[in-house]
Amino acid sequence: MAKEKTIAEKLKALYQLQLIDSKLDEIQILKGELPIEVKDLEDEISGLKTRIQRLERQIEDIEDSISMHRSKIKEAEALIERYNKQLDEVKNNREYEALMKEIELQRLEIQLAEKRIRDATQQLEARQELLENTKQRLEAKKHDLEVKQKELEEVTAKNEKEEKKLKRQSEKARKEIDPRWLRSYDKIRANYRNGLAVVMVERDACGGCHNTIPPQTQLELTLRTEIITCEHCGRILVDDNILYVGEEPPAPQKEEVAPKRKTRKRATKK
């Protein structure tokens, strides 16, 4: 049966995890905004491709509409020609007027079709221009993506070995920590851009928000009998010797005192 870890050992494990995760954060900072920029460009390119497909379908529909109206014009012209031939064979005014009404109706159909062709042609030209501009934007974004991906690949390749090593260490360290403590750690880390969840007290202040930590709290930290958080930022606090839990802390170095210079008494004139 595994021995239950003490509070001090748990705090040490948490702080060690923090050190590993902070190094991983530094690598992400080196990458900068590149991963986000690459993702944004990929999404934008996907959107432009969808827009191009939609415009191409609209252009096809407009071209089909123009073709249909042109067919109607040809049909109307053919009918007018036939009705004109029939005018030579009419036997009375009623037949003549009926044919003239049909001819006038077909002429109106031609005028209506021509108007719709003009309107559709304007729409077609506008869609074609928009399609061309969208295609140009797509090519420009593709070029930007290639540049950003290359930059990201270079940064990633440079730090890939170290990043993989740190990720393995982080995964291993997380397995050694109580799940309840781990959830608190992750929650606090997510609240701050610098990812600091466990910090040392440095110069009587919180290593995260730099607010003063009372002497009584600092004393309690050295006892390591409970988890203590900063009352200002909520980060978990540890003392500066936390990494030496289970080991002998290094002996404090004695300050070297410079030897006193001997002063010579000045002789007095008699």
N, C-alpha and C positions, 0 to 999 in steps of 0.2 A: 504494500500500500504506500502510495507516494506521500511524502511528508507535506503537510499544509505549509504554505509559504507564509512568512511573517509579513506584516504591513510594510516594513522596511524593504523587504525583498520585492514585494509587489510594486512599490514606488520606484525602486531601482529599475525593474523590468520596464515600467511605463516610460521612465526617462530615457532608457536606452533605445526604446522604440521611437521616441520623439527625436533623438539624435539621428537615427537612420532615416526617418521620414523627412527631416529637415534637409538632409543631404539630397534626397530625391526631389524635394521642392526646389533646391538650388539648380538642379539639372533642368527642371521644367522652366525655371526663370531664364536659363540660358537659351532655351528654345523660344522664349518670349511668346508673342501672340501668333507665331507661325501655325501651330495646329488649328487654332480658331480661324485664322485667315484662310487656310487650306479648306477647312470644312465649309466656310461661308462661300468660297468660290465654287466648290463642288455643288452646293445647293443652288447657287445662282445659275450655273451652267445647266443643271437639270431643269430649272425653271425656264431658261431661254429655249432649250430644246423642245419643251412642251409647248411653249408659245409659238415656235416655228411650225410645229406640226399642226397646231390649231389654225394658224394663218394659211398654211398650205391647203388645208381642208376648205377654209372659207373661199380661197381663190378658186379652187376647183368648183365649188358650188356656184360662185358668181359666173365663171366661164360656162358652166352648164346652163345657167339661166340665160345668158346672152345667146348661146347657141339655140335654146328653145325659142326665144323671141324672134331670132332670125328665121327659124323654120316657120313660125307663124306668119311672118311677113311674106315669105315665099308662097305659102298656102293662100294668103289673102290676095296676092298678085295673080296667082293662077286662077282664083275664083273670079276676080275682076275681068281678066282676059276672057274667061268663058262666058260671063254675063254680057260682056260687050258684043261677043259674037251672037248671043241669043237676042240682042236688041234688034238685029237685022231681020229677025224672024217673028217678031211680035205681031199679034193680030189685032190687039186693041190697047186702049190707053191703060186699062187696069194692069195688064201684063207688063207694059212699059214702066209704069210707076213702081210696080213690085220689083222689077229688075234694078231700077235706079236706086231704090232703097237698099237693096242688097249690096250694090256697088258702093254706095255711101257708107254703109255699115263696115265693109271690108277696108275702105280707106281710113275710117276711124280706128279700126283694129291695127292698121299699119302705123298710124300716128302714135297710138298708145304703145305699141311694141317698140317703136323707135325711141320714144321718151324713156321707156324702161331700159333700153339698151344704153342710152346716154348716162342715165343714173348708175346703172350697173358698171359701166366703163369707168366712171369716176371712182366708184368704190373699189373696183379692181386695181386701178392705178395707185390709190391710197394704200391698199393692202400690200401690193407688190413693193412699194417704197418702204413700208414698215417692215416687211419681210427681209428686204435687203439690209436695212439698218440693224435689224435683230441678228442677222447672220454675221454682220461685221462685229457687233458687240460680242457675239458668241466666240468668234475667233480671237478677239482681244482678251476675253476672260480665260480662254484656253491657254493662251500664251502666259498670262499672269499666273495661272495655276501651275504651269510647268516650272516657272521661275521659283515660286514659293515651295513647291514640292522638292525641288533640287536643294534649296536652302535648308529645308527641314531634314532632308536625307543626310546632308553634310553634318548638321548639328547632331542628329541622332546617331550617325555612325561614329562620331567623335566620342560620344558619351555612352554608347550602347553597352559596352562591356561593364562599365562601372554601374550603369543603371540596372542591368540584369542582376548583378551581384547584390546591390542594395535591395532590390525587390525580393530576392531570395531571403536575405537577412530579415527584412521586414515581415515576411510571411512566417518565418521561423519564430521571430520574437512575439508575434501576435498569438501564436499557439501556446505560449507560456503565460499568457495573461488571462485573468478571470474575465469571462464574457461580459459581465456586468460593468466591470471597470473599462473594458474595451469599448463598450457602447458609449460610455460617458466621454472617453478620450476622443472618439471619432466625432461625437456631437460638438464638443468644444472646438476641435480642430476645424470643423466645417464653418464655425462662426467667424473665423478670422482669416484674412487674406494671407497672412504670413504663416498660417498653419500651426502656430504654437499653442499647444494644449497643456504641456507640462514645462514649467520654467523654474529656474533657480532664483533664489533671493540674492540680489547683487547690490552691495552698498545700501543695505537696509530697504531696498525697493523691489517690487515685483519685476521680474525679467521680461514680462509681457507688456504691461501697461505703464510700468515705471512709477506707480504710486507707492508711497511709503508703507512698509509693513511694520506694524507695532512690535516692539521688543518681546512682548509676551507671546505673540504668534510665532516669532522667530525661534523662541525657546521651545515651543511646542513642536516646531518642525524638526528640531534636532532629536526629539524623543522618538519620532516616527511611530507613533502609536495609533494614528488615524490619518485619513486623507483630509488635507486642508486646502481650501481654495481661496484665491484672492477675493476679498470682499468687493473689489472694484470691477474686475473683469471676469471673474469666475474661473480663471485658469487654475490648474492644480499646481501647488507650490511644493518645492523640495529644497532641502538645504544643500550647501555647496560641497558636502562630503557624501552625497547620496551614492555616487559611483563606487565608493569604497566599502559599501555594506558587505559584510562577510570577509573583508580584507582589512589590513592595517592601513589607516590613512597615512599619507606621507608626513614625516616630521616637519614642523614649521622651520623654515630656514632662518637662522639668526642673522640679524643685520650686522654687517661689519662696521665697527666703530673706528673711525679714523684716529690714529694716535695724536695726542695733544702735542703741539709744537712747543718746544722749550723756548722761553723768552729770556734773553740775556739782559741783565740789569745794566743800565748805562751808568758809567762812572761819573761821579759828581766832582766838579772842580773845587778844590779848596782855596 
